[in-house]
């Protein structure tokens, strides 16, 4: 893994919204609507998690 890729990975994992989405997905499949539900006021963050 290159340094740039490693930095991108750690940057993604530093975001609490992304970590919460990953934790949810670790329990099984979920729709985007289900994943975004806990973040109703933060839909932009949930949408950015797919980047």
FENGI-V323245 format. One record per residue. N is the residue number from 0. RES is the residue in one letter. SS is DSSP state (H for helix, E for strand, L for the rest). Layout:
{{N | RES | SS} {N | RES | SS}}
//
This chain:
{{0 | X | L} {1 | X | L} {2 | X | H} {3 | X | H} {4 | X | H} {5 | X | H} {6 | X | H} {7 | X | H} {8 | X | H} {9 | X | H} {10 | X | H} {11 | X | H} {12 | X | H} {13 | X | H} {14 | X | L} {15 | X | H} {16 | X | H} {17 | X | H} {18 | X | H} {19 | X | H} {20 | X | H} {21 | X | H} {22 | X | H} {23 | X | H} {24 | X | H} {25 | X | H} {26 | X | L} {27 | X | L} {28 | X | L} {29 | X | L} {30 | X | L} {31 | X | H} {32 | X | H} {33 | X | H} {34 | X | H} {35 | X | H} {36 | X | H} {37 | X | H} {38 | X | H} {39 | X | H} {40 | X | H} {41 | X | H} {42 | X | H} {43 | X | H} {44 | X | H} {45 | X | H} {46 | X | H} {47 | X | H} {48 | X | L} {49 | X | L} {50 | X | L}}
//
